[in-house]
Amino acid sequence: MNFLFYPILFTLIFVFQSRPAEAYLDPGSGSFLFQIIVGGVLSAMFAIKLYFRKIKSFFSKKNSPEKNEEPKKNN
């Protein structure tokens, strides 16, 4: 069997067998969720900034050899 079968099965059983929670969410919970989202977005942007050159070269065409060569000197 697939190695993901049992984790998915137990997750589905857990989700569908759970009862509604009678819990109180205070305003701090929304603030915490907002901080998590903003932190995730900013860290993703920072990671893209760090690896932008590699990502750009992956999606761009191959560089022609003329661009990588040093200019020839005329004597």
C-alpha positions in Angstrom: 0.0 0.0 0.0 1.0 3.6 -0.5 2.9 5.0 2.5 0.5 8.0 2.6 -2.7 5.8 2.9 -2.7 5.5 6.7 -1.8 9.1 7.6 -4.5 10.3 5.3 -7.0 7.8 6.6 -6.3 8.7 10.2 -6.5 12.4 9.4 -9.9 12.0 7.7 -11.2 9.9 10.6 -10.0 12.6 13.0 -11.5 15.4 11.1 -14.9 13.8 10.4 -15.3 12.4 14.0 -14.6 15.7 15.7 -17.4 17.7 17.4 -17.7 21.4 17.2 -15.5 23.2 19.7 -17.2 25.6 22.0 -14.1 27.8 22.3 -13.5 31.5 22.7 -11.2 33.3 20.3 -10.0 36.5 21.7 -8.7 39.5 19.6 -5.1 38.3 20.3 -5.8 35.2 18.3 -6.5 37.3 15.2 -3.4 39.4 15.7 -1.3 36.2 16.1 -2.8 34.8 12.9 -2.0 38.1 11.1 1.6 38.0 12.3 2.0 34.4 11.1 0.7 35.3 7.6 2.8 38.5 7.3 5.9 36.6 8.6 5.4 33.9 6.0 4.9 36.3 3.2 8.0 38.3 4.2 10.2 35.2 4.6 9.1 33.9 1.2 9.9 37.3 -0.4 13.3 37.3 1.3 14.0 33.7 0.1 13.1 34.7 -3.5 15.3 37.8 -3.2 18.3 35.6 -2.1 17.8 33.0 -4.9 16.4 35.4 -7.6 19.5 34.9 -9.9 19.2 31.1 -9.8 15.5 31.2 -10.3 15.9 33.7 -13.2 18.6 31.6 -14.9 16.5 28.5 -14.5 13.5 30.0 -16.4 15.6 32.0 -18.9 17.1 30.8 -22.2 20.6 29.5 -22.1 23.3 32.2 -22.4 25.2 32.4 -25.6 28.9 31.9 -25.3 29.6 35.4 -26.7 28.2 37.0 -23.6 30.4 35.1 -21.2 33.7 35.7 -23.1 36.0 38.6 -22.2 36.3 41.3 -24.8 39.3 40.9 -27.1 42.0 43.5 -27.1 43.0 45.1 -30.4 46.8 45.4 -30.8 
